Amino acid sequence: MALERSLRLSSVGAFRRPRVWITVLGGPAAVTALTLLEHQLSTTTAALLYVLVVVVAAGVGGPAAGIAASFLSFLALNFFFTPPLHTFVAGKVDDLIALVVFLIVSVITGLLLSTALRERSRAETRERQTRLMNRSTTQLLSGQALEEVLQGLADGLVGLLDLASCTIATETSGPVRAKTERKPASSFEVPLIVKGERAGTLSAAPAAANGPLRRDERALIEALAAQVSLALESTRLTDEVRRAQLDAETNRLRAALFSGVTHDLKTPLSAITASVTSLLEGSRFTEHQRFEHLDTIRQEAEHLDRVVTNLMDLARLRAGALVPARVPAAIDELIEAVVARLQPMLVGRDANLDLHDDLPEMSMDVIQIDQVLTNLIENAVKFSPPGTPIRISATGGAEQVRVTVSDKGPGIPHGDRERIFNAFERGNGEVTGTGLGLAIAWAAVHAHGGRMWAQDAPGGGAAVTFELPTSTSDAS
C-alpha cells in the first residue's frame, strides 16, 4: 500500500516526503564518499553504483526522483571522477560522450523501472478492485442478509482504497460503517437510485494524508453503488414476486378449501339435519327406524369429526407444530383397534389383516399414527368399488416397520403418485373430498422420520405404504 501511494503522488508531492530527499541526495553522496575512500575503485565501478542509486530513487520516489538522482549522479561522476577533477569540464571527447551516455542510460533506467512499478501497482489495484466487485456482486445476489453484505462491501472499500471511513445507508437496512483511526477528508457521496428514486447513500471519506480520491477510485465507488442499487431493486422485485406467489397460493388453497370442505361439511350436516327433523316431527317411528336415524346421525357426526380433525392437523402442519409425542406402543394392536373402530365404514367389505407375529414394539405418537391408518383406510374405501376387500399388512424388523393399505380400485396413475400427497389434491374420478387425508398422513409419517409412497397393489388396485423407524434415534 505504501508503494502504491508513493507511485500515485505527483512529482511535487513526492519531494515533500523526507525519505525521497534522503534517497535522491544521500544516494549519490554515499556512493561518492565510498568511491573516494576506496581509491582502487574505477570510474566504471562508480558509474555502476550511481546507476544503482538511480534505480533505488526511482523505485522509492517515482520518475521525478529517478530523473533528479540521474542528474545528481551525472554531476558527481563528472566532478569527482572525470579529468580534470573537481570541475564540471570534460577534458576529452570520450569522457564527455561517456558522461552523456551515463546520463541517458540512468534516466531511461529510472523511467523504465518507475513505469514498470507503476503499471504493476495499477494491475494489482485493478485485480483487487475486480475481486471486490465480483465478490460483492455474488454476495448481493446470493440471498445473504443485506446488512452483512453491505458491511463486507464497506470493509472492502476501506481496505482497498485506504479510506478513512465508508458508510452505506439504505431504506431497507440500517446504516453500516467501516472506519479507521485516520483523519478523514471531505466525503465522496453516491446516491443509491431505485426506480428513479433515492433509496440510500454510499459515502466514502479518504484519509486526509492521502489527498482526494482519484478518478478511477471514484469510478469504482460509483460502480459498486450501482451494484447495490441493482441488488436493492432485485430484492424489491423478489419480495413482490413472493407476495404475488403467496397471494396466488392463498387464493388457490382458499378455492380448494371452499370447494372441498363445503361439500364435506354440507353433506353430513344435511343428513344430520334431516334425521333430527324426522325424529322431532315423526311420531310413528318403529324402534328400527328410530335406530337407523340415530345411526345416521352418529356416522355423519364421525364424518364431520374426521373433516375437522384433518383441518386442524393441516393448520398444525402449516404452523410447523406437527411434532410427535412418542410413547412405546405395538403397531399391530393399533392396527386392530383402528379396524375395529372403522367397522361401520367397512360394512359389506372384508378387512384382511396380514400382521407378522414378530412386529417389534416401537416409539410413536399413537394418535398421529391412528390418524394415518384411519385416513389410508378411509381413502381405500372411498376409491374402491363397494363390496371389494381392503387389505392391511404389516412387516417389521429391528430397525423399521412397514405398513401397507391396499384396495381393488382402479389404482393410481404413475403421474399422480407424488401429487396425491399434496394438500387439496384429489384423485381423478367422481369421488369428492377435501384432499387432505393423504397429505396429513404423509406429514405425520415424515414427522416420525419415516416415508410414504404409492404403488400398484398385487392383483390390481392401489397400495399406499408407509415405513417408520422403530426407535426415536433412527428418526431423521
C-alpha positions in Angstrom: 0.0 0.0 0.0 2.9 2.4 0.7 4.4 1.7 -2.7 1.1 2.2 -4.4 0.5 5.5 -2.6 4.1 6.7 -3.5 3.5 6.0 -7.1 0.2 7.8 -7.1 1.5 11.1 -5.9 2.7 13.9 -8.1 6.3 15.0 -8.6 5.9 17.9 -6.2 4.1 15.8 -3.6 6.8 13.2 -3.8 9.6 15.6 -2.9 7.7 16.6 0.2 8.5 13.3 1.8 11.8 13.2 3.7 12.8 9.7 2.6 12.6 10.7 -1.1 15.1 13.6 -0.4 17.3 11.2 1.6 17.4 8.8 -1.3 17.9 11.4 -4.0 20.6 13.4 -2.2 22.0 10.8 0.1 22.4 8.1 -2.5 24.9 9.9 -4.8 26.7 11.4 -1.7 27.1 7.9 -0.2 28.5 6.5 -3.5 30.8 9.4 -3.9 32.2 9.0 -0.3 32.6 5.3 -0.8 34.5 5.6 -4.0 36.7 8.4 -2.7 37.6 6.3 0.3 38.3 3.3 -1.8 40.8 4.7 -4.2 41.1 1.4 -6.1 37.5 1.7 -7.4 37.5 2.6 -11.1 35.3 5.2 -12.7 33.3 2.4 -14.3 32.5 0.9 -10.9 31.5 4.3 -9.6 29.2 4.8 -12.6 27.5 1.4 -12.0 27.0 2.3 -8.3 25.4 5.6 -9.4 23.1 3.7 -11.7 22.1 1.6 -8.7 21.3 4.8 -6.7 19.1 6.0 -9.6 17.2 2.7 -9.6 16.6 2.9 -5.8 15.5 6.5 -6.1 13.1 5.7 -9.0 11.6 2.9 -7.0 11.1 5.0 -3.9 10.1 8.3 -5.3 8.9 7.6 -8.8 10.0 9.1 -12.2 10.8 12.6 -10.9 13.0 11.2 -8.1 14.8 8.9 -10.6 15.5 11.8 -13.0 16.8 14.0 -10.2 19.1 11.2 -8.9 20.3 10.7 -12.5 21.3 14.4 -12.9 23.0 14.5 -9.4 24.8 11.3 -10.2 25.9 12.7 -13.6 27.3 15.8 -11.9 29.0 13.8 -9.2 30.6 11.5 -11.7 31.8 14.5 -13.7 33.1 16.5 -10.7 34.9 13.7 -8.8 35.9 11.1 -11.4 36.3 12.7 -14.8 39.5 14.6 -15.5 40.1 17.4 -14.9 38.9 16.5 -11.4 36.8 18.9 -9.2 35.5 20.7 -12.3 32.4 20.3 -14.4 34.5 20.3 -17.6 35.4 17.1 -19.5 38.9 17.2 -20.8 38.4 14.6 -23.5 35.6 14.0 -26.0 35.5 10.3 -25.0 34.9 11.3 -21.4 32.1 13.7 -22.5 30.5 11.0 -24.5 30.7 8.6 -21.6 29.1 11.1 -19.3 26.2 11.8 -21.7 25.7 8.1 -22.3 25.7 7.6 -18.5 23.1 10.3 -18.1 20.9 8.9 -20.8 21.1 5.3 -19.6 20.4 6.3 -15.9 17.4 8.5 -16.9 16.0 5.7 -19.1 16.6 3.1 -16.5 14.9 5.2 -13.8 11.9 5.9 -16.1 11.5 2.3 -17.2 11.7 1.0 -13.6 9.3 3.5 -12.2 6.9 2.9 -15.1 7.1 -0.9 -14.6 6.4 -0.5 -10.9 3.6 1.9 -11.5 1.9 -0.5 -14.1 2.4 -3.4 -11.8 0.8 -1.5 -8.9 -2.1 -0.4 -11.2 -2.6 -4.0 -12.3 -2.6 -5.2 -8.7 -5.1 -2.5 -7.8 -7.3 -3.4 -10.8 -7.2 -7.0 -9.7 -8.2 -6.2 -6.2 -11.0 -3.9 -7.5 -12.2 -6.7 -9.8 -12.2 -9.2 -6.9 -14.1 -6.8 -4.7 -16.7 -6.2 -7.4 -17.1 -9.9 -8.2 -17.4 -10.8 -4.5 -19.9 -8.0 -3.8 -22.0 -9.0 -6.8 -22.0 -12.6 -5.8 -22.9 -11.8 -2.2 -25.6 -9.3 -3.2 -27.3 -11.9 -5.5 -26.8 -14.9 -3.2 -29.6 -14.1 -0.8 -27.4 -13.3 2.2 -28.6 -10.8 4.7 -28.3 -7.3 3.1 -26.7 -5.7 6.2 -23.9 -8.4 6.3 -23.2 -8.0 2.6 -23.1 -4.1 2.9 -20.8 -4.4 5.9 -18.4 -6.6 3.9 -18.5 -4.1 1.0 -17.7 -1.2 3.3 -14.8 -3.0 4.9 -13.5 -4.0 1.4 -13.6 -0.4 0.1 -11.8 0.9 3.2 -9.0 -1.7 2.8 -8.7 -1.4 -1.0 -8.7 2.4 -1.3 -7.0 3.2 2.0 -10.1 5.2 3.1 -10.6 6.8 6.5 -14.3 5.6 6.5 -17.1 4.3 4.4 -20.8 4.4 5.2 -23.6 2.7 3.3 -27.2 3.5 4.3 -30.4 2.1 2.6 -34.1 2.4 3.3 -34.4 -1.4 3.9 -31.4 -1.7 6.3 -29.7 0.3 8.9 -26.6 2.3 8.1 -23.4 0.2 8.1 -20.0 1.8 8.6 -16.3 0.8 8.3 -13.7 3.3 9.6 -10.1 3.7 10.7 -8.2 6.0 13.0 -7.0 8.2 10.2 -8.3 11.8 9.9 -10.9 11.9 7.2 -11.1 14.4 4.3 -14.3 15.5 2.7 -16.6 12.6 1.8 -17.5 11.5 -1.7 -21.2 10.5 -1.8 -23.0 8.5 -4.4 -26.8 8.1 -4.2 -28.4 4.7 -4.5 -31.2 5.0 -7.1 -34.0 2.5 -7.3 -36.8 3.1 -9.9 -35.7 6.7 -10.3 -35.9 7.4 -6.6 -33.2 7.8 -3.9 -33.1 4.6 -1.8 -29.9 5.3 0.1 -26.3 6.7 0.0 -22.8 5.3 -0.3 -20.3 7.7 1.3 -16.5 7.3 1.1 -14.2 9.6 3.1 -10.5 9.4 2.0 -7.7 9.8 4.6 -6.6 13.4 4.7 -2.9 12.4 4.4 -3.6 10.6 1.1 -5.4 13.5 -0.7 -8.6 13.4 -2.7 -9.8 10.3 -4.4 -8.6 9.7 -8.0 -10.9 9.5 -10.9 -10.6 5.7 -11.2 -11.3 5.3 -7.5 -14.5 7.4 -7.8 -15.5 5.3 -10.8 -15.1 2.2 -8.7 -17.2 3.6 -5.9 -19.9 4.6 -8.4 -19.9 1.1 -10.0 -20.3 -0.5 -6.6 -23.1 1.9 -5.7 -24.8 0.9 -9.0 -24.5 -2.8 -7.9 -26.0 -2.1 -4.6 -28.9 -0.2 -6.3 -29.5 -3.2 -8.6 -29.4 -5.5 -5.6 -32.0 -3.3 -3.8 -34.2 -3.4 -6.9 -33.7 -7.2 -7.2 -34.7 -7.5 -3.5 -37.8 -5.4 -4.1 -38.8 -7.4 -7.1 -38.2 -10.7 -5.3 -40.4 -9.5 -2.4 -43.1 -8.6 -4.9 -42.9 -12.0 -6.6 -43.0 -13.8 -3.3 -46.1 -11.8 -2.3 -47.7 -12.5 -5.6 -46.9 -16.2 -5.3 -48.2 -16.2 -1.7 -51.4 -14.5 -2.8 -51.9 -16.9 -5.6 -51.2 -19.9 -3.4 -53.6 -18.5 -0.8 -56.3 -18.0 -3.3 -55.8 -21.5 -4.7 -55.9 -23.0 -1.2 -59.0 -20.9 -0.4 -60.7 -22.0 -3.5 -59.8 -25.7 -2.9 -60.8 -25.5 0.7 -64.1 -23.9 -0.2 -64.9 -26.4 -3.0 -63.8 -29.5 -1.0 -64.7 -28.6 2.6 -68.0 -27.1 1.7 -69.2 -30.4 0.2 -67.7 -32.5 3.1 -69.3 -30.2 5.7 -72.6 -29.6 3.9 -73.4 -33.3 3.1 -73.2 -34.7 6.7 -74.8 -31.6 8.1 -77.7 -32.0 5.7 -78.0 -35.7 6.7 -77.9 -34.9 10.4 -80.5 -32.1 10.0 -82.8 -34.4 8.1 -82.5 -37.2 10.6 -83.0 -34.9 13.6 -86.0 -33.2 11.9 -87.6 -36.6 11.2 -87.1 -37.7 14.8 -88.6 -34.5 16.1 -91.6 -34.3 13.8 -92.4 -38.0 13.4 -94.5 -39.8 16.0 -95.0 -43.2 14.5 -91.4 -44.4 14.0 -90.7 -48.0 14.8 -87.8 -48.8 17.0 -85.8 -50.0 14.0 -86.5 -46.7 12.1 -85.5 -44.6 15.1 -82.3 -46.6 15.4 -81.5 -46.0 11.7 -81.9 -42.3 12.1 -79.7 -42.2 15.2 -77.1 -44.4 13.4 -77.1 -42.0 10.5 -76.5 -39.1 12.9 -73.7 -40.9 14.5 -72.0 -41.8 11.2 -72.3 -38.3 9.8 -71.1 -36.8 13.1 -68.0 -39.0 12.9 -67.5 -37.9 9.3 -67.7 -34.3 10.5 -65.2 -35.1 13.2 -62.7 -36.5 10.7 -63.0 -33.4 8.5 -62.5 -31.0 11.4 -59.6 -33.1 12.6 -58.0 -33.0 9.2 -58.4 -29.3 9.0 -56.8 -28.9 12.5 -53.9 -31.1 11.5 -53.4 -29.1 8.3 -53.2 -25.9 10.4 -50.7 -27.6 12.7 -48.7 -28.8 9.7 -48.5 -25.3 8.2 -47.5 -23.8 11.5 -44.7 -26.4 11.9 -46.4 -27.8 15.1 -46.9 -31.4 13.9 -44.4 -32.8 16.5 -44.9 -36.4 17.6 -45.4 -37.2 21.3 -43.8 -40.6 21.2 -44.6 -43.4 23.5 -43.7 -47.2 23.2 -46.6 -49.0 21.5 -47.3 -52.1 19.5 -48.2 -51.3 15.8 -50.2 -54.5 15.4 -52.5 -53.7 18.3 -53.0 -50.2 17.0 -54.0 -51.5 13.5 -56.5 -53.9 15.0 -58.0 -51.2 17.1 -58.4 -48.8 14.1 -60.0 -51.5 12.0 -62.5 -52.3 14.8 -63.3 -48.7 15.2 -63.9 -48.3 11.5 -66.2 -51.3 11.2 -69.3 -49.1 10.3 -67.3 -47.8 7.4 -66.3 -51.3 6.3 -69.8 -52.8 6.3 -70.1 -55.1 3.3 -66.3 -55.4 2.9 -63.7 -57.8 4.1 -60.9 -56.2 6.1 -58.0 -58.7 5.6 -55.2 -58.3 8.2 -51.8 -59.7 7.5 -49.8 -58.8 10.6 -46.5 -60.6 11.2 -46.0 -62.2 14.6 -42.5 -60.7 15.1 -43.6 -57.0 14.9 -41.5 -55.1 17.5 -42.8 -52.5 19.9 -41.9 -49.1 18.6 -41.7 -45.4 19.6 -44.5 -43.4 18.0 -47.3 -40.9 18.6 -50.3 -43.2 18.8 -52.8 -40.5 18.0 -51.0 -39.4 14.9 -50.4 -43.0 13.6 -54.0 -43.8 14.4 -54.9 -40.8 12.1 -52.6 -42.1 9.4 -54.2 -45.5 9.4 -57.7 -44.0 9.5 -57.0 -41.7 6.6 -55.5 -44.5 4.5 -58.3 -46.9 5.2 -61.0 -44.3 4.5 -59.2 -43.4 1.3 -59.1 -47.0 0.2 -62.8 -47.4 0.9 -63.7 -44.2 -0.9 -61.8 -45.1 -4.1 -62.7 -48.8 -4.5 -66.0 -50.4 -5.6 -68.4 -51.4 -2.8 -68.0 -55.0 -1.6 -64.4 -55.3 -2.6 -61.9 -56.2 0.2 -59.4 -53.9 1.9 -56.1 -55.5 2.9 -53.8 -54.2 5.7 -50.4 -55.8 6.0 -47.5 -55.0 8.4 -44.0 -56.4 8.4 -41.1 -55.3 10.6 -37.6 -55.9 11.8 -35.2 -54.5 14.4 -34.9 -51.1 12.7 -38.2 -50.3 10.9 -41.8 -51.3 10.4 -43.7 -51.2 7.1 -47.5 -51.0 6.8 -49.4 -51.2 3.5 -53.1 -50.5 2.9 -54.3 -51.8 -0.5 -57.6 -52.0 -2.3 -59.1 -53.4 -5.5 -60.0 -50.0 -7.1 -58.8 -48.5 -10.4 -55.3 -47.8 -9.0 -53.3 -44.5 -9.1 -51.7 -43.4 -12.4 -47.9 -43.1 -12.3 -48.0 -39.3 -12.9 -50.2 -38.8 -9.8 -48.3 -40.9 -7.3 -46.5 -37.9 -5.8 -49.1 -35.3 -6.4 -51.8 -37.1 -4.3 -49.7 -36.4 -1.1 -50.1 -32.6 -1.6 -52.8 -30.8 0.3 -56.2 -30.3 -1.5 -55.1 -32.7 -4.3 -57.8 -35.3 -5.1 -57.7 -38.3 -7.3 -59.4 -38.3 -10.7 -62.9 -39.6 -10.7 -66.3 -38.9 -9.4 -65.4 -39.2 -5.7 -65.2 -35.9 -3.9 -63.4 -34.9 -0.8 -61.2 -32.3 0.8 -57.9 -33.8 -0.5 -56.4 -33.6 3.0 -56.2 -37.2 4.2 -53.1 -38.4 2.3 -51.3 -35.0 2.8 -51.8 -35.2 6.6 -50.8 -38.9 6.7 -47.7 -38.1 4.7 -46.8 -35.2 7.0 -47.3 -37.3 10.2 -45.2 -40.2 8.8 -42.3 -37.8 7.9 -42.6 -36.1 11.3 -41.7 -39.6 12.7 -38.7 -39.8 10.4 -40.4 -42.2 8.0 -41.5 -42.2 4.4 -44.7 -42.9 2.4 -45.3 -43.8 -1.2 -48.0 -45.2 -3.5 -47.8 -48.1 -5.9 -49.8 -50.8 -7.7 -51.3 -53.4 -5.5 -50.7 -57.1 -6.4 -53.7 -58.3 -8.5 -54.8 -54.7 -9.3 -55.8 -51.7 -7.3 -53.8 -49.1 -5.3 -51.4 -49.7 -2.4 -50.2 -47.0 -0.1 -47.2 -47.9 2.1 -45.6 -46.1 5.0 -42.4 -47.0 6.8 -41.5 -46.0 10.3 -38.2 -46.3 12.3 -38.7 -48.5 15.4 -37.0 -46.0 17.7 -36.6 -42.3 18.1 -32.8 -42.4 17.4 -33.5 -43.7 13.9 -35.8 -40.8 13.1 -34.3 -38.0 11.0 
